[in-house]
Amino acid sequence: MPTVKIEPNYKVTIPKEARETLGLKIGEEVQITLRRVKSLRTYTPTARELRSIQKGRAEYAKGKYVTLDQLFHELDYSPHRPRKKTN
């Protein structure tokens, strides 16, 4: 399904695929009925985060990684029981 970007003044371009499927012509009026809207928000990592991601990928490629079981063990966490409370 094509996605669209909301432009300044909340203008939206109808994707070519949708225009052709619906047979829309320039100047034609359309009625918008909302049934379901999904917002696709994106996150742009900072330069520091990008460096960390690159470092992690390089370590993974070298075989240096921790499995989820190892991580759970290190954190003393089991998904089947609640965590220990600390005061």
Secondary structure as a PSIPRED ss2 file (coil, helix, strand):
# PSIPRED VFORMAT (PSIPRED V4.0)

   1 M C   1.000  0.000  0.000
   2 P C   1.000  0.000  0.000
   3 T C   1.000  0.000  0.000
   4 V C   1.000  0.000  0.000
   5 K C   1.000  0.000  0.000
   6 I C   1.000  0.000  0.000
   7 E C   1.000  0.000  0.000
   8 P H   0.000  1.000  0.000
   9 N H   0.000  1.000  0.000
  10 Y H   0.000  1.000  0.000
  11 K C   1.000  0.000  0.000
  12 V C   1.000  0.000  0.000
  13 T C   1.000  0.000  0.000
  14 I C   1.000  0.000  0.000
  15 P C   1.000  0.000  0.000
  16 K H   0.000  1.000  0.000
  17 E H   0.000  1.000  0.000
  18 A H   0.000  1.000  0.000
  19 R H   0.000  1.000  0.000
  20 E H   0.000  1.000  0.000
  21 T H   0.000  1.000  0.000
  22 L H   0.000  1.000  0.000
  23 G C   1.000  0.000  0.000
  24 L C   1.000  0.000  0.000
  25 K C   1.000  0.000  0.000
  26 I C   1.000  0.000  0.000
  27 G C   1.000  0.000  0.000
  28 E C   1.000  0.000  0.000
  29 E C   1.000  0.000  0.000
  30 V C   1.000  0.000  0.000
  31 Q C   1.000  0.000  0.000
  32 I C   1.000  0.000  0.000
  33 T C   1.000  0.000  0.000
  34 L C   1.000  0.000  0.000
  35 R C   1.000  0.000  0.000
  36 R C   1.000  0.000  0.000
  37 V C   1.000  0.000  0.000
  38 K C   1.000  0.000  0.000
  39 S C   1.000  0.000  0.000
  40 L C   1.000  0.000  0.000
  41 R C   1.000  0.000  0.000
  42 T C   1.000  0.000  0.000
  43 Y C   1.000  0.000  0.000
  44 T C   1.000  0.000  0.000
  45 P C   1.000  0.000  0.000
  46 T C   1.000  0.000  0.000
  47 A H   0.000  1.000  0.000
  48 R H   0.000  1.000  0.000
  49 E H   0.000  1.000  0.000
  50 L H   0.000  1.000  0.000
  51 R H   0.000  1.000  0.000
  52 S H   0.000  1.000  0.000
  53 I H   0.000  1.000  0.000
  54 Q H   0.000  1.000  0.000
  55 K H   0.000  1.000  0.000
  56 G H   0.000  1.000  0.000
  57 R H   0.000  1.000  0.000
  58 A H   0.000  1.000  0.000
  59 E H   0.000  1.000  0.000
  60 Y H   0.000  1.000  0.000
  61 A H   0.000  1.000  0.000
  62 K C   1.000  0.000  0.000
  63 G C   1.000  0.000  0.000
  64 K C   1.000  0.000  0.000
  65 Y C   1.000  0.000  0.000
  66 V C   1.000  0.000  0.000
  67 T C   1.000  0.000  0.000
  68 L H   0.000  1.000  0.000
  69 D H   0.000  1.000  0.000
  70 Q H   0.000  1.000  0.000
  71 L H   0.000  1.000  0.000
  72 F H   0.000  1.000  0.000
  73 H H   0.000  1.000  0.000
  74 E H   0.000  1.000  0.000
  75 L H   0.000  1.000  0.000
  76 D C   1.000  0.000  0.000
  77 Y C   1.000  0.000  0.000
  78 S C   1.000  0.000  0.000
  79 P C   1.000  0.000  0.000
  80 H C   1.000  0.000  0.000
  81 R C   1.000  0.000  0.000
  82 P C   1.000  0.000  0.000
  83 R C   1.000  0.000  0.000
  84 K C   1.000  0.000  0.000
  85 K C   1.000  0.000  0.000
  86 T C   1.000  0.000  0.000
  87 N C   1.000  0.000  0.000
